[in-house]
């Protein structure tokens, strides 16, 4: 056994073996995989192993298609069969919402040259004559859908890795992972220790236990999951081809051919947790007792749709464990607080994602960043607030609603609230409908009476009208927006300016009270973050960034050592904030302070500590609404008093609370981008209009990478689109993000954000396009159908910035 390795992968399931294989593909051959038992022990061996390409997330679709195409290449490369069956998959829509989802996925498939399209009933009956298609509104066909052999795939990855020089050690439990003073690791086993700069936790059902060895707590919870295989079905036995699988997600089951029978699986409402206090060390190829009564309702829906299921005997029942994260996505990436510790845990559709997951993990470890923006998978999307109770509640909700559509703007209530601010109850009493942002409760919109809840769908929902009223109030008079969930930091000390200049691409302000916009550059030269930095004193700076990315950004901040005597600390919990914006915001705030807010005394992009109603606040003359306004940041203990003063003073001027959904609409009227949508490591500065903020005459993090990207012409450009009212009103829907954009039938881009601009009377969308320009007419695939739109040459609200700076 080797005593040193470039990376040590812990876990010999399909994911661990894929990561090992892809590390060798990217050039690392001195790598080791440790498996406590036999390969495929845990969840891999009993998986149904279905494969499909389409996902609501475009980047996840990309890696799933990569995975589907890889299996046959693996067979040719290694000689190890993967048991690949690709008779296709039929996707059924029983509801209007499911039809919207499938049509949107079909439009994305056309944009990205993926094979997924609609078929009529006659063709569907030819493809699968055993299905009763009565009541089906829409049928989509994925010719490459199917399933694979779990053991075959895992061993093919293993064979490919071994052939490239990797070592796989079975029956070798890891007993400890210990970080050394230089940041490298010692992985301890009964067979000897291995020194390595990278530990990769792909331990599946034991992911929690392996992480705990390194002092890491992962929000994971296993459940039971059942599927059954029927006896031989005569109608299948006489066929000369394999039947396609059936994705009837409205029926809450999945179904495909297995042998000469059918395999039927379900995610039941009456679910069961398992191993809440830890996965047993000795668990291996065991299964749980059958409990088909739990999935009886799902079975009956499957029988209604495919009647032969009801006449066939049951040959085998599989009831085995799966391990879930709170949102059913993988916990992926380096642990921000550690060096050289990579997680890949909580994978559910493992055989649809194994190849892409292995490739992205290898890219991140070896090259420092993935090709695609995968924040939806990044483990940094959760923090310490994702407690055991929260995780259990969310996993229960995810399991029981596995096939429920994830609608745009949807907020699920399970496990909440986790973190709330002092004004939470006050806002609820005012009618606030709350959302979740990195664990924090924050107002999305305000209903007329307390207790209102969101409705969900692809079309305009119950909040559309109230959000419009909030937007119009702010544009006409003013509004008060809770921005406490923004990430806030303070950097102090004699090296603060130098350190911030070494982190951010823009030059830090020289004068006290001045602010600047400061991009953070990723390893490949893209936009990893966008911040507002304000100089508060000679050696003190205030930094504001994306709240949901606070833990994500830790990875970048720690790459540049802090100078002696200099500190950098998060103030997100210690400080709260409100944005008071709108044409009357100056007059309203002037009633509460003796500090002159006149434009000459407090101009745009300036800041100062002032007193509002006797409360010390840091006031910044900025506003994400694009309107006249101030951000007011105060100590958390003062939040309730400040909010009370703002609300009471605003009431006299017909100014009231405004939620986060209105803020998203208002920023679209100005064409402002947002991190995680318009700004991500995938996009270059010159593609998002931030190149003017990159100061190449100084050194900063990843300068060489951005110099390379800036040497190229933009691959695409960020534009603002106006969707025709006739189309949006007829469909009662706006773009929300992800919709493809076509021009003369050719795919030219996709939407990143969309909403109705209430104060300008336009349905708006931000998106990336290529080969088109301002004034061109394009088709935006809202609800998967073409909606005419015009590319604008300027934002429809205050294009000159007079309101913002006046």
KALIN-V960353 format. One record per residue. RES is the residue in one letter. PSI is psi in whole degrees, 0 to 359 (* if undefined). OMEGA is omega in whole degrees, -180 to 180 (NA if undefined). NEAR is the number of other ideal C-beta (glycine too) atoms within 10 Angstrom. Layout:
# KALIN-V960353
RES&PSI&OMEGA&NEAR ; RES&PSI&OMEGA&NEAR
This chain:
# KALIN-V960353
X&137&-179&13 ; X&150&177&14 ; X&348&178&9 ; X&146&178&13 ; X&154&176&22 ; X&328&177&17 ; X&147&175&26 ; X&118&178&28 ; X&127&180&34 ; X&113&179&27 ; X&120&-176&30 ; X&35&171&31 ; X&190&-176&26 ; X&325&-178&35 ; X&314&179&29 ; X&317&180&31 ; X&325&177&31 ; X&317&179&33 ; X&315&179&28 ; X&313&-180&33 ; X&315&-176&31 ; X&332&172&26 ; X&319&178&29 ; X&325&180&19 ; X&330&179&15 ; X&9&169&12 ; X&357&177&10 ; X&112&-179&20 ; X&341&179&13 ; X&68&-177&15 ; X&152&-173&27 ; X&142&171&23 ; X&132&178&30 ; X&127&180&25 ; X&128&-177&25 ; X&334&-177&23 ; X&235&177&16 ; X&154&175&14 ; X&142&-179&22 ; X&358&176&25 ; X&147&-179&22 ; X&234&-179&30 ; X&340&-172&22 ; X&313&-168&26 ; X&329&-176&19 ; X&11&-179&19 ; X&148&174&27 ; X&335&171&19 ; X&39&173&26 ; X&151&177&20 ; X&138&177&26 ; X&158&-174&24 ; X&323&-171&26 ; X&141&178&28 ; X&156&178&19 ; X&330&176&16 ; X&126&-179&18 ; X&316&-177&18 ; X&326&175&20 ; X&323&174&23 ; X&318&-179&21 ; X&315&-177&17 ; X&334&175&26 ; X&322&177&25 ; X&322&175&24 ; X&316&-179&17 ; X&314&-178&26 ; X&323&-179&24 ; X&343&-175&12 ; X&330&-169&23 ; X&317&179&23 ; X&328&174&13 ; X&321&178&13 ; X&318&179&24 ; X&315&-179&17 ; X&321&-177&7 ; X&319&-170&14 ; X&341&-174&19 ; X&1&179&11 ; X&122&179&17 ; X&141&177&16 ; X&1&179&24 ; X&46&-174&15 ; X&120&172&18 ; X&122&180&19 ; X&68&178&19 ; X&359&-180&18 ; X&168&179&18 ; X&137&175&27 ; X&129&179&24 ; X&125&-173&25 ; X&139&175&23 ; X&118&175&21 ; X&340&-175&17 ; X&162&178&14 ; X&319&-179&14 ; X&318&179&18 ; X&324&177&20 ; X&317&176&21 ; X&314&-178&23 ; X&313&-177&24 ; X&322&179&23 ; X&323&176&20 ; X&320&178&22 ; X&323&177&23 ; X&322&177&23 ; X&319&176&26 ; X&319&179&24 ; X&320&178&20 ; X&319&-179&19 ; X&320&-174&19 ; X&16&177&17 ; X&41&174&8 ; X&149&-173&20 ; X&96&-178&15 ; X&113&-174&25 ; X&166&-177&12 ; X&144&171&16 ; X&156&178&16 ; X&176&-175&10 ; X&321&-179&12 ; X&317&179&9 ; X&321&179&12 ; X&321&179&21 ; X&328&175&15 ; X&319&-179&10 ; X&321&-179&19 ; X&88&-175&20 ; X&353&-178&10 ; X&357&-178&19 ; X&136&172&23 ; X&113&-174&12 ; X&11&177&15 ; X&137&177&8 ; X&2&-180&11 ; X&127&-177&19 ; X&330&-172&13 ; X&139&180&20 ; X&124&176&22 ; X&153&-174&23 ; X&126&175&19 ; X&100&-173&26 ; X&333&-177&15 ; X&1&180&18 ; X&158&179&27 ; X&222&-179&23 ; X&166&-179&25 ; X&172&176&28 ; X&119&-176&18 ; X&314&-179&23 ; X&318&-179&20 ; X&314&-180&19 ; X&312&-178&32 ; X&315&-179&28 ; X&335&175&20 ; X&316&174&28 ; X&315&-178&33 ; X&317&-179&26 ; X&318&179&18 ; X&321&179&23 ; X&316&179&28 ; X&318&-178&16 ; X&333&-180&13 ; X&3&175&16 ; X&357&179&11 ; X&155&178&25 ; X&135&177&18 ; X&124&-177&21 ; X&112&179&17 ; X&165&179&14 ; X&48&-175&13 ; X&76&-180&20 ; X&142&174&15 ; X&131&-179&23 ; X&347&179&11 ; X&152&171&12 ; X&119&-174&22 ; X&122&179&13 ; X&138&-178&16 ; X&165&-179&12 ; X&331&-180&5 ; X&5&178&7 ; X&347&177&11 ; X&176&-173&16 ; X&152&166&24 ; X&119&175&15 ; X&119&-174&22 ; X&135&175&15 ; X&166&178&18 ; X&341&-180&9 ; X&1&-179&12 ; X&170&-177&12 ; X&152&178&16 ; X&128&174&23 ; X&137&-175&14 ; X&149&172&24 ; X&344&-176&17 ; X&123&168&21 ; X&130&179&28 ; X&112&-180&27 ; X&100&174&29 ; X&45&-168&27 ; X&8&173&30 ; X&237&-178&31 ; X&339&-179&25 ; X&18&-179&26 ; X&321&180&27 ; X&316&-176&23 ; X&319&178&17 ; X&318&179&24 ; X&321&-179&24 ; X&331&177&14 ; X&333&180&18 ; X&8&-179&18 ; X&19&-177&12 ; X&134&175&18 ; X&119&180&14 ; X&134&177&24 ; X&87&-177&25 ; X&148&178&24 ; X&123&177&25 ; X&154&173&25 ; X&166&167&20 ; X&153&175&19 ; X&135&-175&27 ; X&143&163&23 ; X&163&179&22 ; X&158&178&22 ; X&132&-178&19 ; X&166&168&23 ; X&175&178&14 ; X&133&177&12 ; X&122&-174&22 ; X&320&-178&10 ; X&328&178&13 ; X&322&-176&19 ; X&330&-177&10 ; X&359&-179&8 ; X&150&179&13 ; X&16&178&4 ; X&166&179&8 ; X&140&-179&15 ; X&147&175&22 ; X&160&174&24 ; X&163&-178&27 ; X&121&176&26 ; X&90&179&24 ; X&75&-170&23 ; X&337&172&21 ; X&334&176&20 ; X&351&176&21 ; X&49&172&20 ; X&166&170&27 ; X&153&-171&24 ; X&134&175&27 ; X&168&177&24 ; X&140&173&25 ; X&115&-173&19 ; X&230&176&15 ; X&17&176&15 ; X&202&-180&22 ; X&145&173&24 ; X&128&-179&21 ; X&126&178&26 ; X&159&-174&19 ; X&150&169&25 ; X&100&-171&22 ; X&157&177&23 ; X&324&-179&14 ; X&66&-172&11 ; X&170&-179&18 ; X&127&170&17 ; X&160&177&14 ; X&147&173&18 ; X&51&-179&17 ; X&331&-178&11 ; X&13&178&7 ; X&141&180&11 ; X&128&-179&21 ; X&136&-177&13 ; X&324&-175&10 ; X&1&-179&8 ; X&137&-177&17 ; X&264&-178&14 ; X&24&179&12 ; X&159&174&11 ; X&164&176&13 ; X&166&177&15 ; X&145&178&7 ; X&146&177&14 ; X&63&-174&15 ; X&340&178&15 ; X&328&-179&10 ; X&329&-177&18 ; X&20&-176&26 ; X&317&-180&13 ; X&318&178&16 ; X&318&179&22 ; X&319&-179&21 ; X&323&176&14 ; X&323&176&17 ; X&321&179&24 ; X&321&177&17 ; X&322&-177&15 ; X&323&-180&23 ; X&86&-170&23 ; X&331&-178&13 ; X&341&176&16 ; X&325&-177&22 ; X&341&-178&12 ; X&350&-178&12 ; X&145&173&21 ; X&161&179&9 ; X&121&-178&15 ; X&322&-173&13 ; X&140&175&14 ; X&130&176&16 ; X&118&174&18 ; X&97&-174&19 ; X&172&-176&20 ; X&147&169&21 ; X&153&179&24 ; X&132&-168&25 ; X&149&166&26 ; X&172&-178&27 ; X&337&179&24 ; X&13&176&20 ; X&7&172&19 ; X&157&-179&22 ; X&149&169&26 ; X&106&-163&26 ; X&135&171&25 ; X&174&178&24 ; X&142&174&21 ; X&120&-173&23 ; X&329&-176&20 ; X&350&-178&14 ; X&167&173&17 ; X&129&171&17 ; X&27&177&18 ; X&113&-174&22 ; X&135&180&21 ; X&143&172&27 ; X&85&-168&28 ; X&152&175&26 ; X&38&-177&28 ; X&130&178&29 ; X&298&180&19 ; X&61&-169&20 ; X&324&-176&23 ; X&345&170&27 ; X&339&-171&26 ; X&354&-169&25 ; X&316&-178&33 ; X&310&180&27 ; X&323&179&25 ; X&318&178&28 ; X&319&180&30 ; X&314&-178&24 ; X&322&177&26 ; X&316&179&29 ; X&320&177&25 ; X&314&-176&20 ; X&316&-177&20 ; X&315&-173&24 ; X&317&-174&16 ; X&349&176&12 ; X&354&-179&15 ; X&149&177&21 ; X&157&178&26 ; X&320&-178&16 ; X&153&172&20 ; X&115&-177&21 ; X&40&180&25 ; X&332&178&19 ; X&338&178&16 ; X&344&-170&27 ; X&127&-180&23 ; X&339&-180&26 ; X&355&177&23 ; X&345&175&22 ; X&151&176&21 ; X&195&179&15 ; X&340&180&9 ; X&342&179&12 ; X&78&-173&23 ; X&174&178&14 ; X&319&-180&13 ; X&316&178&10 ; X&314&-178&20 ; X&314&-179&22 ; X&315&-179&19 ; X&317&-179&19 ; X&319&179&24 ; X&319&177&27 ; X&319&178&19 ; X&318&180&19 ; X&316&-179&23 ; X&309&-176&22 ; X&337&-180&17 ; X&36&-175&16 ; X&321&-176&18 ; X&7&175&17 ; X&142&179&17 ; X&136&171&18 ; X&99&-175&13 ; X&156&172&19 ; X&140&177&19 ; X&11&-178&17 ; X&139&176&14 ; X&117&179&14 ; X&144&-170&18 ; X&344&-173&12 ; X&134&174&15 ; X&2&-176&19 ; X&158&-4&17 ; X&154&176&14 ; X&306&178&18 ; X&134&178&18 ; X&158&-179&17 ; X&168&-179&20 ; X&331&-177&16 ; X&7&-175&24 ; X&308&-177&20 ; X&324&177&12 ; X&316&179&16 ; X&320&177&23 ; X&319&179&17 ; X&336&178&10 ; X&3&177&17 ; X&10&-177&18 ; X&133&169&24 ; X&122&-167&22 ; X&150&171&23 ; X&175&-178&20 ; X&129&177&19 ; X&107&-178&17 ; X&42&178&23 ; X&341&-177&20 ; X&137&169&22 ; X&134&178&22 ; X&150&-175&23 ; X&129&174&24 ; X&317&178&22 ; X&167&-177&26 ; X&121&177&22 ; X&167&-179&17 ; X&329&-179&8 ; X&152&178&7 ; X&154&175&13 ; X&357&179&9 ; X&154&178&16 ; X&155&175&12 ; X&146&157&21 ; X&158&-174&13 ; X&146&177&17 ; X&175&177&18 ; X&342&180&24 ; X&178&179&17 ; X&134&-173&19 ; X&189&-173&18 ; X&342&-180&15 ; X&353&-173&22 ; X&315&180&19 ; X&309&178&12 ; X&323&177&19 ; X&322&177&25 ; X&320&179&19 ; X&322&178&16 ; X&316&-180&26 ; X&315&-178&26 ; X&323&176&14 ; X&315&-178&20 ; X&315&-179&32 ; X&326&-179&25 ; X&321&-175&14 ; X&292&-179&18 ; X&169&179&27 ; X&159&-178&29 ; X&114&-174&22 ; X&128&176&26 ; X&115&179&26 ; X&26&-177&20 ; X&336&-178&26 ; X&357&170&24 ; X&143&174&22 ; X&135&-177&21 ; X&137&-179&24 ; X&154&172&21 ; X&131&176&18 ; X&123&-177&24 ; X&152&173&16 ; X&169&-176&18 ; X&340&179&12 ; X&12&-174&18 ; X&312&-178&25 ; X&315&-180&21 ; X&319&-178&14 ; X&315&179&21 ; X&323&175&26 ; X&331&178&18 ; X&342&178&17 ; X&307&-171&24 ; X&154&-177&27 ; X&335&178&23 ; X&163&178&22 ; X&136&-178&17 ; X&148&-179&22 ; X&141&180&20 ; X&330&-175&9 ; X&140&177&7 ; X&135&-179&14 ; X&356&178&18 ; X&150&179&14 ; X&159&174&20 ; X&159&172&17 ; X&133&-171&15 ; X&107&175&26 ; X&149&171&23 ; X&129&-172&25 ; X&136&179&27 ; X&176&-175&24 ; X&331&180&18 ; X&10&176&20 ; X&11&178&24 ; X&184&-177&24 ; X&103&180&26 ; X&345&179&24 ; X&159&174&24 ; X&130&-172&23 ; X&155&167&21 ; X&123&-179&19 ; X&130&-178&23 ; X&134&176&24 ; X&117&-178&22 ; X&338&-178&19 ; X&187&-178&12 ; X&317&-177&9 ; X&36&-177&15 ; X&133&-179&16 ; X&147&177&22 ; X&129&-175&21 ; X&132&180&22 ; X&132&-180&24 ; X&192&-179&22 ; X&129&180&21 ; X&319&-177&19 ; X&345&-177&20 ; X&14&-174&24 ; X&314&180&20 ; X&325&176&20 ; X&315&-176&23 ; X&343&176&23 ; X&325&-178&15 ; X&324&-179&19 ; X&316&-177&20 ; X&326&-177&20 ; X&352&-180&14 ; X&342&178&13 ; X&114&-178&16 ; X&140&176&10 ; X&138&176&15 ; X&160&179&14 ; X&135&178&8 ; X&8&-178&11 ; X&138&180&18 ; X&152&175&13 ; X&114&-172&19 ; X&143&174&11 ; X&138&176&17 ; X&15&-173&19 ; X&323&178&21 ; X&326&-175&12 ; X&337&-175&12 ; X&147&175&21 ; X&170&-178&28 ; X&155&173&23 ; X&144&172&24 ; X&118&174&25 ; X&115&-171&28 ; X&160&179&29 ; X&166&-174&28 ; X&334&-180&16 ; X&9&-176&19 ; X&324&180&26 ; X&313&-179&20 ; X&321&-180&14 ; X&311&-177&20 ; X&329&-179&25 ; X&334&176&14 ; X&340&-172&13 ; X&1&-177&21 ; X&152&175&17 ; X&352&177&8 ; X&131&178&16 ; X&127&177&12 ; X&11&178&18 ; X&151&-174&10 ; X&323&179&13 ; X&330&-177&6 ; X&333&-176&10 ; X&73&-176&19 ; X&173&179&12 ; X&142&179&15 ; X&30&172&17 ; X&163&-179&17 ; X&159&177&24 ; X&152&168&16 ; X&124&179&13 ; X&174&178&20 ; X&125&176&13 ; X&116&-180&25 ; X&42&178&17 ; X&5&-177&11 ; X&132&177&18 ; X&125&179&13 ; X&147&169&26 ; X&114&-177&20 ; X&124&177&23 ; X&128&179&23 ; X&72&176&22 ; X&160&176&21 ; X&125&179&26 ; X&350&176&20 ; X&342&-174&29 ; X&10&-179&22 ; X&170&171&24 ; X&134&179&24 ; X&168&179&27 ; X&141&165&22 ; X&132&-179&24 ; X&114&-177&24 ; X&129&-177&24 ; X&168&174&21 ; X&144&-179&14 ; X&323&180&16 ; X&339&-179&11 ; X&0&-172&18 ; X&315&-176&23 ; X&318&-180&16 ; X&319&179&16 ; X&316&-179&25 ; X&318&180&23 ; X&316&-180&13 ; X&318&-180&16 ; X&316&-178&23 ; X&316&-177&18 ; X&319&179&11 ; X&319&179&19 ; X&326&-178&24 ; X&323&180&10 ; X&341&-178&9 ; X&16&-178&15 ; X&37&175&11 ; X&133&-176&25 ; X&190&-177&19 ; X&146&-180&25 ; X&139&-177&28 ; X&179&-176&26 ; X&330&179&18 ; X&322&176&23 ; X&321&179&30 ; X&321&179&26 ; X&323&177&20 ; X&315&-178&25 ; X&320&-179&29 ; X&332&176&22 ; X&327&176&29 ; X&337&177&25 ; X&355&-179&21 ; X&23&-179&20 ; X&134&175&18 ; X&162&-179&21 ; X&141&180&17 ; X&141&-179&21 ; X&347&176&18 ; X&288&180&15 ; X&331&-179&23 ; X&123&176&25 ; X&166&-180&22 ; X&344&179&23 ; X&336&-170&18 ; X&137&179&24 ; X&154&-180&23 ; X&318&-177&22 ; X&349&176&19 ; X&338&-178&22 ; X&3&178&22 ; X&24&-180&15 ; X&7&-176&22 ; X&333&-180&17 ; X&343&-179&10 ; X&2&-180&17 ; X&113&-177&20 ; X&98&-174&16 ; X&359&177&12 ; X&14&174&5 ; X&164&178&13 ; X&143&177&10 ; X&171&-175&22 ; X&126&177&19 ; X&33&179&23 ; X&317&-178&17 ; X&322&-179&9 ; X&318&-179&17 ; X&332&175&25 ; X&322&178&13 ; X&314&-179&13 ; X&322&-179&22 ; X&344&178&15 ; X&353&-178&9 ; X&155&172&11 ; X&151&180&7 ; X&138&175&18 ; X&329&-180&12 ; X&173&-176&18 ; X&147&176&19 ; X&126&-178&20 ; X&161&175&22 ; X&133&-177&24 ; X&145&174&24 ; X&115&179&19 ; X&137&-177&27 ; X&136&-180&16 ; X&322&-179&12 ; X&319&-179&10 ; X&314&-176&18 ; X&322&179&24 ; X&323&180&11 ; X&323&-179&11 ; X&350&-177&18 ; X&42&-176&13 ; X&150&173&26 ; X&163&172&27 ; X&150&180&30 ; X&342&-178&17 ; X&130&180&18 ; X&347&-178&20 ; X&132&176&28 ; X&155&176&24 ; X&129&-179&27 ; X&151&175&17 ; X&117&-176&17 ; X&40&176&11 ; X&357&-178&8 ; X&134&178&10 ; X&126&-178&20 ; X&355&-179&20 ; X&193&-180&25 ; X&155&180&23 ; X&140&173&25 ; X&326&176&23 ; X&150&176&23 ; X&150&178&27 ; X&170&175&26 ; X&133&175&22 ; X&96&-170&24 ; X&322&-175&21 ; X&346&177&20 ; X&357&178&17 ; X&39&-178&10 ; X&142&167&23 ; X&121&-169&26 ; X&156&175&26 ; X&139&168&27 ; X&143&180&23 ; X&167&177&29 ; X&133&-179&21 ; X&162&173&21 ; X&146&176&14 ; X&8&176&13 ; X&167&-174&19 ; X&174&179&10 ; X&135&-179&12 ; X&340&-180&9 ; X&148&176&16 ; X&133&-179&12 ; X&172&176&22 ; X&125&176&22 ; X&127&-170&28 ; X&65&175&24 ; X&131&-175&28 ; X&22&180&21 ; X&5&180&21 ; X&151&-175&17 ; X&125&173&17 ; X&125&-179&24 ; X&141&-180&15 ; X&158&178&25 ; X&135&175&16 ; X&123&-176&21 ; X&151&177&17 ; X&354&179&11 ; X&154&178&11 ; X&146&-176&20 ; X&344&178&18 ; X&125&171&22 ; X&56&-177&20 ; X&330&-179&13 ; X&346&-179&9 ; X&15&-178&12 ; X&319&-180&9 ; X&318&-176&19 ; X&321&-173&20 ; X&355&-173&13 ; X&*&NA&13
